[in-house]
Amino acid sequence: MLISAILATLGTFGIILIFLRLMDFIADRGWISSRLSRKLIHIGTGPIFILCWALFPDAWSSRWLAALVPLLITAQFAMVGSGLMKDEASVKALSRSGDPREILRGPLFYGIVFVLLTVIFWKDHPAGVVALMILCGGDGVADIVGNAIKSPKLPWSPKKSIVGSLSVFLGGFLLAALILWALQLFGIFGNAYTKVGTLALIALVATLVESLPFKDVDNLTISGISALLAWWLM
């Protein structure tokens, strides 16, 4: 079992590293903007990581070894952001302005959330997956769609728009349902994906939290409220 878990860890790390390096390469070449690459990493890394859970055996070591993947990647983010490691491609892909210190906010919080929710919930309860997918699909999609489609700003949060908030709800809800359905094919969480009303309610509350005018803490607030609601309601 331990050997299988170690192999699953190495496979998961390799798959995610390939995805991250691909995004770094594309952003470094200027084929997409740093802003877009940042959001594609935000949206794509989570589902890839969660789907790789199917590779892990049902062993006590699996949750800890799986959590090691985002932990190592987050440690790399911290070293790049603090200047201990030079990685210009990652800075271009993960920061808005090219300042590596930006990585110490949003991207770092993103990684910490993945580590914590993996360890806390793992395959024992769908709350972790629901929270992470609402974070990836909701917050990630909102920035892309909200900037592409102009709409009125929210009265209580002038930097956020109605279309952006609608994207948080739809993106988070749909990605959470899709990934829960995919995991069900591997025998994980049973029919949790059919709890459409519950997922919609969680996504709605997460949308309201995301709409608040707080900077650089969405990764913490969205995942936190989503995990608590999912744990309570599911």
N, C-alpha and C positions, 0 to 999 in steps of 0.2 A: 504493500500500500504506500509506504513512504517513497519508494523509488518512483511509483506512478505519479505521486503528487509532485515530486521534484521535476519529473519530465514535463508534467503539465505546466508547472511554473515557468520552466525554461521556454516552452512553446508559447505560452501567453506573453511572456516578456519579449520574445522575438517578434511575434506578430504585431504587438503594439509599437515596438521600436521601429519596425519597417514602416508602419503608418506615420509615425511622428517624423521620421527622417524624410519620408516622401513629402510631407507638408513643408518641412524645413527647406527641402530642395526646390519645391515649386515657388515658395515665397522668396527664397534667396535669388532665384532667377528672375524675379519680378513678374512672373506669369499671373500671380494673383496678389492682391494687396496684403499687407501684414494684418490688417483688420479682419479680412476674410479668412486668412489662414488660421488666425487665432480662434475664430468662431467654428471653423471646420474641425479643428482639433478638439474644441470644447464639445461639439456635437458627436463626433465620431469615436473618440477614444473610449468613452463610457460603454456604449453598446458592444464594441469589440471585446472589451474586458469582461463584461457580464456574460456574453455568449461563450467565452472561453471557460466559464465555470463548469460547463458540461464536460470538460476534459479532466476535471479533478475527481478522484475517487472519494467515496464516503469514508473519510478517515479524519481523525482529530487534527491532524497536521494540515489538512487542506486549506482551511480558512486562513491560517497564519501564513502559509506559503503563498496563497493567492494574494493576500494583503501586502506581501513583500514586493509585488510587482509595482503597484502605485507608490509604495513607500520609496523604492529606489529611484523611480522617475521623479518623484517630488523632491527627493534629496538632491538630484541633479538640478532641478529648477532652482532650489535654494542656493546652490553653489554658483550657478550662472548669475542669478539675480544679485547675489552679494559680491560678485566679482572674483570669487575664488576659482572659478573655471571660466575659460573663454570659449564661447560658442556663438559666433555671430549669426549663424543660420537660425538657431533657436531663438535668439533675441528678436530677429526680424519676424519670425513666425508667431511669437507669443506676446510681443509688446505692441502697443499702439504707436508710440513715438520713437521707438528705437532705444529707449532708456531701459537697460537691463533690470533696474530696480522695480519696474512695473511687475516683473515676474513674481516678486515677493508679495504681491497682493492677490489678485484674482486667480492666476494659475496655481499659486502655492496653496491657497484655500481649497481650490478644486481638488488637488491631490490629497490633501489632508482629509477632506470629506470622504473620498473614496476609500482610504485606509480605514477610517473609523467605522463606516457603515458596513464594510466587508467583514470586519472583525465582529461587530456587534450582531449583525443579522445573518450573514452568510446565506446558506440554503435553508435555514431554520424558519424564516419568516420573509414574506415578500416585501416588507416595508423598506428594506434597504434598496432593492431593485427599483421599486416605485419611486423613491426619493431621488435616486441617481438618474433615472430616465427622465423624470420631470425636469431635473436640473439641466440635463444635456439637451433634451428636445425642446424644452420651454425657453429657458434663458438663452440658449445658443441660437435658436431660430429667430427669436424676437429681435435681436440686434440686426440680423441680416434683412429680415422682412421690414422691420420698422424704418430702416434707412432707405430701403428701396421704394417703399410705398408711402407717400406723404399722407398724413391724416392729422386731425386735431390733437393737440397735446392734452395730457391729463391735467385737470385744474390743480391737483395737489402735488403733481410731479412734472414740472414743465419740460424736463428733458426726456420724458417718455410719452409715447403716443397711444392712441386707441388701437391702431393696427398692431403695434408692438405687443400690447397686452393681450390682444386676441391671439396673436401668434404664440405667446407663452402658454395660453390655455390649450390651444389645439395641438401645438407641437409636443408639449409635455404629456398630454392625455394620450395622443396617438402612439408616441414612442413607447410609453409605459405599457400600453395594451399590446403592442406588437412584440416587444421583448418578452413579456410574460407569456404570450402565446408561443413564442419560439422556445422558451425554456420548458414549457409544458410538453413539447415534443420529446424532450430529453428526460421527462419524468420529474421535473423540478417545479414545485409549487402547485401542482395539479391544475385546477381550472380557475386560478386566481384572475386570469385575463378576462373572464366572463363577468366580473363584478364591475360592469360599465358605470353604473351610477356612482359607486364608491370612488372609482378612479376619477370620474368627472368632478366630483365634489373636492377631492384632494387637489386636483389640478386648478380648480377655481380658487381655492384658498391660497394656493401657491402663487397664482397670478396676482391676487390682491396684495400679497406680501411683496412680490417683485415690483409692484407699481409704486411702492413707497420710495421717497426721495433720499435713499441712502446709497452712498457710493462705495463700490468695490467689496460689498459684503453679500451680494446676491447669492454667491455660491454657498455661503453659510446659512443664510436665512431661508432660502427656498428649500434646500435639502433638509434642514432642521424641521421645519413645519410639516413638510411632506412625510418625513419618516415618522414623526409623532402621530400624525393623523392616520397613516397607513397601519401603524402598529395598533392603534386603538380601534380602527374600523374594520380591518381585514383579519 
